[in-house]
């Protein structure tokens, strides 16, 4: 679901660059991550889920690029 939301935000120009305030043009290195802890009995407890993505502005004159798991903060409605 996160990947489709990121694709949709970039395609609809709703993902905004923090440097030039224009729409982000592309993204790369999308990854779903799970940080987990195992105890001595081989029982796995999941601590957190995250989606990391590298956002790339790619507008003329702007070289902003950021790897983040807080990508939803860059989406405007």
N, C-alpha and C positions, 0 to 999 in steps of 0.2 A: 504494500500500500504506500509506503514512503517513496519508493522509486517513482510510482505513477504520479504522486503529488508533486514531486520535484520536477519531473518532465512537464507536467501541466503548467506549473508556475513559470518555468523558463519559457515555454512556448507561448504562454499568454502574457509575457512580459510583466509578471507580478513579483518576480524575485529581483530585489533592488540592490545594486552595488552600494557599499558603505562609503566608498571614496568619492564617486562622481554622481551618485543618486540617479543613475540611469539603469535600465533593466540589464540584468546579468544575461550574457549571451549563451553561455554553455556551462556544463559541469562535467566532472570526470571523477574517477576513483570512488565510486559508490560502494559502500560496504555496510552490511548488517552485522553488528557485533553483539555478542553476549559475554559478559564477564561473569564467571562462575567460580564457586568455591567448593572443594570436595573435602569431606571430613574423613576420619579414619575408617569408616565403614563403607566407603565408596558410594556414599549418598551425595548426590549433586544438588546443591542449592543455588538457584540463579539469583544473582545480586542485581544485575541491571541489564537492560536492553538499550542499544543505541544504533543510530544510523549515521554514518559519517560520509561526507561528500566534500569534494573540492569544488568550490564555486569560482568561476572565472568570468570577470567582467567582459573583457575583449572588445570594449568600445574604443573608438579612436582616442588616443592619448591617455588611456587609463589601463594600467597594468595590474590592477587589484586582483588578487587571487587568495582564497582562504580555504583551509581545510577545517571543517567544523562538524560538530554533531548538533549544533543549535541552528541548523539551516532554516527551520520554520520561523525564526525571528526575522528573517530577511524577506518574508512574503508579506505583501500588502494587499489589502482587499479593495 
